[in-house]
């Protein structure tokens, strides 16, 4: 029988391996459609969406839109992407 390390027994391996945590969140969200898991995924990727929206704000003419408007569009796109993504494909 293989002995497990203290990390593995205590569940700390999930904290120290973020890829496994993300994969587990995706799996749980797609299986249960629980908004809590969607919100956690949103928080993981929120800064990426914000960074992209800020870069688009500076690259494009604003047409009367503010930076916060671009952020909101980015967040709506992120939610849409999370809901439409299929990690099982």
N, C-alpha and C positions, 0 to 999 in steps of 0.2 A: 504494500500500500504506500502510495506516495504521500509524503508529509507536505502539508500546505504551509506557506509562510504566514506570519502574523498578518501581513497586508491582505492576503487573499481571504483569510478566515474572517477578518473584520469588515470586509467590503471596501477597504481603502483602495483596492486595485481599480475600482470604478472611478474614484476621484483622481487617481494618478494617471489614468489612461483616458483622456478626453474623447478620443475617437470611439471608444467602446460606449461611453456615456451617450454621445450623439446617436450612435447606431441604435442603442436601446430606446432612446426617446422617440426616434423615428418609428421603430417597431411598435412601441406602445401606442403612439398617436394613431398610426394607421390601423391597428387592431381595434382600438376602443373609441376612436374619434372623440377623445376627452379634450375639452378646451384647455385644461390645465397643461397638458403636454404640448399643445400648440403654442401656448403662451411661453412655455419654457424654451421651445425651439425659436420662437420669435426673439426672445431675449438673447439667445446665443448669436443670432445672425443680424440683430438690429443695427449694430455699429457698422456692419458691412453695407447695409442699405443706406444708412445715413451718409457714409463716406461717398458712395456712388451718387446719391442725390446732391450732395454739395458740389461734386465735380461737374455734374450736369448743370447745376445752377450757374457755375462760372463759365461753362462752355457755350451755353445757349442764350439767346435773347430771352429776357424774363417775361416780356409781354404783360407787365404789371403784376406778376407773381412774386412773392417773397420767398426767401430761402425756406421758411417753414412750410410753405405750400409744396415745394419740391420734396421736403422730408416726408410730408403726408402721402404724396404720391408714391414715394419709395416704400413707405411702410405698407400701403395698400398692395403694392406689387409683391412685397415680401409675404404678406399673408396669403395672397393668391397663389404664390409659388409653393408655399408650405402645404396648402390644402390640395394643390394639384400634383405635387411630387409623389411618385410611386417608387419607394426604395426597393421594392421587390422585383422591378424590371431589370 
